[in-house]
Amino acid sequence: MTTPDATDTTDRLVARTTAGAVRGRREEDLTVFRGIPFAAPPVGEARFQAPRPPHPWDGTREAYAFGPPPPQEAGIQGRAGIPDAPTGDDWLTVNVWTPDPDPEPDPSATRPVMVWIYGGAYKLGHSGSPGYDAQHLARAGDLVVVTFNYRVGIEGFARIEGAPANRGLLDQVAALEWVRDNITAFGGDPGRVTVFGESAGAGSVASLLAMPSARGLFGRAVAQSVPGTYFSDELARDLASAIAAEAGLRPTAADLGTVDPRTLTEAGAALGAKMAQRVDRWGQVAPTVTPFSPVVDGEILPTTPWQALAAGAARDVELIVGHNAQEFRLFLVLGGLLGKVTEEQATAVLRLFAPGGGAEGEQAYRSAFPDADAGELHERVQSDWLFHIPSLRLAEAQVAGGGRAHVYELTWPAPGAGGTLGACHGLDIPLLFGTYAADLGNLLFAGAEVTDEARALTAEFQRSWTSFARTGDPGWPAYDPERRLVQVLDAEPEVRPYPEETSRRLWEGHDFPPLPLLDGSAGV
């Protein structure tokens, strides 16, 4: 909704963007703007294409409500927590929490900016999720926080003919360009931008560090639990063919564009349910049940982030990267496998994921962790392969390329689910945002009181992240390959050598190349 242009140029609820004026709402000591388009709706002729500039508007647009989530598989109500999500095609929108928008901005009085990229296996997510309410973070750091939507699933990541690769990543670049061009009007400094994200959001941050088109759009980055899954072009195209086959179509933008984007998500979900049966063809990605990841296409994403950073691609960007101690525990709990993993299941995942693979990889893990039972080995190797070692490798690559990185590990256990979750995947989100009763926090804190200990850890997260955004110093030493000092985040935070030393040694010398297509024959 728009209203005629305001004549009062001192209205501090109005900010002027390159596409038009927007009006936010005062919420206690912050002004919040929601649902501002940073690109045109990616539908019609724009579907499956790189994002295009937003359509300008006259008057003042009310920026009171989050934009609709991008089309995605069923699960948005559970994962993203929006039971009454808005509908429509205007998926590509940003939201801003600011202490001080200014209708006549003074660049010398602007604040640092933090830009959040949500996770969700590259197939789920919405910036309007209650778990990403940025009010506490903006207040804690006296800075501007931006969140935004990007295309996920088939719309954002399927490798199809007639469309650029990595459209979801291109959306992220467009959002960062919007920040560069507009954030001064919201009290933010476009020269002090920090991107931060978790899981697929952290994989996106890592990708942006490697992308030529993102260079210069941010000077600091925080990657929380970086997944090691990047697809080769061959694997991505094969998975896209299988998705299209589920819909009875060819893997082209022309064919897939005939299906409503909200219906097309069913094809991706159908393939995800079958992926585990195709380890012979899709290898390590098959058990992940997500056919989407950034594609190393040689152009938009020229190489893996580890290769790019080691070559110095992001040496001028300051980095925080880390992970949680029991990452994979969440998926065991959600899958009903905690305490039920058999020796046969443990052997299968050890042989698939351990460095070197096969019986040799299995034996290396069993020898390194002689007291671990089947469930512990099953969890450990998948935590290491999917999150621990890729995260550590990103820091190592950054240092090797002449840059600086700070490393952390979260070891504080989630209190929910009877205390069985440990420091599992996603726990850092409610701790960072202070949203203990939203989204994943509903599980991680279920039935448990939010204690002073939890609130103190939230304060530690927020102090470290916002200090880093402001100064480049999170409060602990930079990582180096000799001392390997990291910040351990627990009830009593401490700096000490990397805690997962046994796993680090197991993975020494192992690279994370783009995941290959194992069977090069035609068809699926």
C-alpha angles and dihedrals in degrees: 000000000000132000128200116282112285113242093205103087091187094065102130092198091065125079125182117225128185089261098045146299122304131196121214134188130252109238109184105299096347136072113221127199119190134187101014110164113238093175138017118271105279095229136108110014090355094058115119089005133112112281117275128211116279119263108257120237137204124234123011119316118217108238096191104119135050116254120249117281118254114261111279145156122285108283102075090112091053101035101031098028100222108135092173101033114176117251133221141085099276093100098144104078138134132218126207132201110191137167092211127018110184126205087202101035122207108208091203091062100049128125133229115271128223117196117199124210114195125222131219109143089286087285105073138043147098129199089221092067111127090232089067096053098141100195096104093048093048091051095044093054101028088231142118119268123197127190126180146177124248131182115271135185119010094349093053109027115015109118102230137159117264094028136083118252121251098023090166089059091047088054088055091052089050090051091051090049088053088053091050092050101039115020095092088070088059094050095263131130113234088200093061105052123150120190116206133176145156132231107333084008089057090047086053091050089051090049092050089053087059099041119098090208091060096051114125095013094103136016101199134038138191119199115189114194102346112210113223095218114117118152129228113231091250094053093045093051092048092051090048090052089053092049092050090048089057086060093042092247142113118258095255133117089236094055098039090045089068090069123076107254092232091055096042090066087074090069091057092047091049092053092045090058090056102039097094088065092063104061087128090065107024099031119191095004092060097080092047090073092214118106092194133087136129110292122226092223097161094242117050090024103021097183140353115289091249092057093044096048094045087055090054100256092142103025089126093055118085113224142203115188132168149130145218123266099239101029099158095047089088092061092047090054094045090047094048091241101116107123092002104081112128128215089249091055092047091050092050095053094041090054092046101044110023114102109268091020129218125057091328093057091046093051092048090058094043090051093046092050103032095164096048118110126218094274094049093049091046090052096039099053093047093046089051097045098042103037120352103060097034089054094048091044090055090058092045091050092049091052092045089053093055098263135115128251136179118206130204139177124203109217101162108115123235110248097215130092091039093302093293097120100074117189090330133174113293097019090115092065100067089037093053097042096034090234100135097158099045133088111325089004087071088069100032093052098028113144092358131108117243097242132203085253091060092046091049090053090050089053089050092051093047094045092050097044096045093043088053090050090051102040111005091247117105092184102265134079124279116257120260128179094240105051096020092200117183137176111251108206111210139120085296107030115213140173115237142137116298105291097215094064095140091056092043090057092047090056098043110133094014115126127203103228122175108289109260135224103246097200114046096189119118123264132024 
